Amino acid sequence: MNRPTVGGSWLTISDILTDLDVPEHEWREWQAAGQTPLSVVSTDGTERIRLAHYERWLDSLADDSTEEDE
């Protein structure tokens, strides 16, 4: 995956959807279930996630997957 960067430290939900290649409704389902990183709404009304939080979240998914394989 090519990690997108917006202003160096924030990603929009659109950036993340593109990175993961998932539809928005699927992301929203994960979000409603509390399975996504914390997001904030910026002053322009755009929902964003810190790049570091996104990367940690991805790492945790990889860790969970590895544990299931063992």
Contacts in CASP RR format, 6 or more apart in sequence:
PFRMAT RR
TARGET T0000
AUTHOR 0000-0000-0000
METHOD contacts of the structure
MODEL  1
MNRPTVGGSWLTISDILTDLDVPEHEWREWQAAGQTPLSVVSTDGTERIR
LAHYERWLDSLADDSTEEDE
1 19 0 8 1.000
1 20 0 8 1.000
2 19 0 8 1.000
3 19 0 8 1.000
3 51 0 8 1.000
3 55 0 8 1.000
4 11 0 8 1.000
4 15 0 8 1.000
4 16 0 8 1.000
4 18 0 8 1.000
4 19 0 8 1.000
5 11 0 8 1.000
5 51 0 8 1.000
6 12 0 8 1.000
6 15 0 8 1.000
6 48 0 8 1.000
8 51 0 8 1.000
9 50 0 8 1.000
9 51 0 8 1.000
9 52 0 8 1.000
10 42 0 8 1.000
10 48 0 8 1.000
10 49 0 8 1.000
10 50 0 8 1.000
10 51 0 8 1.000
11 19 0 8 1.000
11 48 0 8 1.000
11 49 0 8 1.000
11 50 0 8 1.000
11 51 0 8 1.000
11 54 0 8 1.000
12 46 0 8 1.000
12 47 0 8 1.000
12 48 0 8 1.000
13 24 0 8 1.000
13 27 0 8 1.000
13 39 0 8 1.000
13 47 0 8 1.000
13 48 0 8 1.000
13 49 0 8 1.000
16 27 0 8 1.000
16 49 0 8 1.000
16 54 0 8 1.000
17 23 0 8 1.000
17 24 0 8 1.000
17 27 0 8 1.000
20 27 0 8 1.000
27 36 0 8 1.000
30 36 0 8 1.000
31 39 0 8 1.000
36 49 0 8 1.000
36 57 0 8 1.000
37 49 0 8 1.000
37 50 0 8 1.000
37 53 0 8 1.000
37 54 0 8 1.000
37 56 0 8 1.000
37 57 0 8 1.000
38 49 0 8 1.000
38 53 0 8 1.000
39 47 0 8 1.000
39 48 0 8 1.000
39 49 0 8 1.000
40 47 0 8 1.000
40 48 0 8 1.000
40 49 0 8 1.000
41 47 0 8 1.000
41 48 0 8 1.000
42 48 0 8 1.000
END
